[in-house]
Amino acid sequence: MHEAQPRILKLYELSLATGWTAVIFVLLTLNVLHERAQTVEMARIQARSNFQRDVTYRQWNASSGSVYLEVSKEIQPNAYLSQVPDRDVTTSTGKKLTLVNPAYMTRLVFDLAAQGQEVKGHIASLRPLRPQNLSDPWETDALQAFARGEKEVSSVEQMAGASYLRLMGPLLTTQECLKCHGKDGYRVGDIRGGISVAVPMEPLRRISAQTLALQASSFVLLWIAGLAGILFGARHLRRTILERNRAELEVANLNRHLLVLTSDLKAANQELESFCATVSHDLRSPLMCIDGYCQLIQHLPDDRHLESCGRFTAVVRDQARRMGALIDTFLQFSRISRGEVARQATDLSAIAEEVSAELRMESPQRQGEFRIACGVTAHGDPALLRVVMQNLLGNAWKYTGKSEHALIEWGVRGNGEETVYFVGDNGIGFDRSQGERMFEPFSRLPNAQGFEGTGIGLATVKRIINRHGGRIWCEGELGRGAAFYFTL
């Protein structure tokens, strides 16, 4: 659970960073598209302004009843106005003037503007009087669109290898226009042609690129600030979660330790009760025996005193040794619960061979077979595991004492998940219903009463196995032997 939380937090952190990056990218993309659209719109506004200015000049010219200018190299009489009676006039001082109608004035203005400006203008018509005013393909499409009711046409086009915003508006026939164009069949309100304006896009795009560079820098700084905030927040949250998990783990460990202490205290109380009962029973018996024989020695006749004292003294010494053995057993059992478990690789087969050899030396007259599996190892405390082997093999050797052919087996079995060690024998066995009592301190089964023992050996084994984090259990049947299994 606690290990999964950092992984989930890392996933959330990565998701937030990815989401924030996507948001910044989308906003930057929208901003670029908007800036490009604004650039086109600025060009369109500039073109529309030029168109309105040209239309205003034409309206002024037409409403003024024509304008006369002095004939010069640049301004020559308009051949397309030859039918106008007053096209050319001479002033009283002898200056020659020529009529400049709105179309002629617009053309002159466009020619002058083309010399010093990049904005281009053109008068276009589908039926021009002047061939140079014939519409190009784009202007033709625009004039046709005006015929369908459009008021303005604009788009970005390529002209002479450069990009321009082209805009065109219609020129409507007015009453003043009929003076020159009435003969062509135009009526008031007819679309006579149009004025197209071309605004270069490159200068505007340079300005837009500078603006976009500044905005992109702002977005990058915003992106970095957002990522820094996400990383800082995730780190703070991770630290908070780790501290909380550490606190929860400490509480869990304290609770677990408390449960262990409670369990140990309960077991200690039970063992203390059993210990007291055993001390009151097992130690009192040799003490009473010693006391009785001492009284006999006091009341012996003099003639039999020395011989009987020798026998009685031997009994007293045996009972004293028995008391000493009991005391040593109690002390050993009490020490098992203290001290650290020093784990290391331990050769259990070698220990089993040593213990079996010691058992044979203690009872050289006995005939028995030990089957010791080779190469069985474990990771545990060698000294404590030797106590386990001494008790299990010692019990097997003891409880096969009445068998015609004693067979004791030591080995290991694997069930795929854990390694199970076992000691089996063909001794007296035990009643299965009594199996749970086998590992209780100072408890002995009814069929074991004829054998020496204190009832502490298997309890000691269980305590050692528990300290190694393992478990122990037994199987058996009366008269058919027993088997003890344990894991580490």
NORMOQUI-V991920 format. One record per pair of residues at least 4 apart in sequence whose C-alpha atoms are under 6 Angstrom apart, sorted by the first residue. I is the first residue (numbers start at 1). J is the second residue. Records with the same first field share a line. If there is no record, write none. Layout:
I=J  J
This chain:
6=10
15=19
16=20
24=28
27=31
30=34
31=35
34=38
38=42
44=48
47=197
58=102
59=63
61=66  102
62=66  176
66=101
67=99  100
68=97  98  99  100
69=97  98
70=96  97
71=75  76  96  97
77=98
87=98  99
88=97  98
89=96  97
90=94  95  96  97
91=95
100=104  105
110=121
113=117
119=198  199
120=197  198
121=196  197
122=195  196
123=133  194  195
124=133  134  135  193  194
125=134  135  193
128=133  134
135=139  140
136=140
142=153
145=150
146=150
152=168  169
153=167  168
154=166  167
155=165  166
156=164  165
157=163  164
158=162  163
163=201
164=198  199  200  201
165=198  199
166=197  198
167=196  197
168=195  196
169=194  195
170=193  194
171=191  192  193  194
172=189  190  191  192
173=177  188  189  190
174=188
177=181
178=182
182=186
201=205
205=209
212=216
219=223
228=232
229=233
230=234
231=235
233=237
234=238
238=242
241=245
242=246
245=249
248=252
249=253
250=254
252=256
253=257
254=258
257=261
258=262
259=263
260=264
261=265
264=268
267=271
268=272
271=275
272=276
275=279
276=280
278=282
279=283
280=284
284=288
286=319
290=316
300=305
301=305
305=309
309=313
333=460
341=381
342=381
343=379  380  381
344=379  380
345=378  379
346=377  378  379  382
347=377
348=376  377
349=374  375  376
360=364
368=405  406
369=407
370=408  409
371=409
372=410
373=411
386=390
388=461
389=393
390=394
391=395  457
394=398
395=399
396=425
399=427  428
400=406  427
407=425  426
408=424  425
409=423  424
410=422  423
411=421  422
412=420  421
413=420
414=419  420
420=486  487
421=485  486
422=484  485
423=483  484
424=482  483
425=481  482
426=480  481
427=481
428=479  481
429=476  477  478  479  480  481  482
430=476  477  478
431=477  478
439=458  459
440=459
441=456  459
442=455  456
443=455
444=455
465=470
466=470
468=488
469=488
470=487  488
471=486  487
472=485  486
473=484  485
474=483  484  485
475=482  483
476=481  482
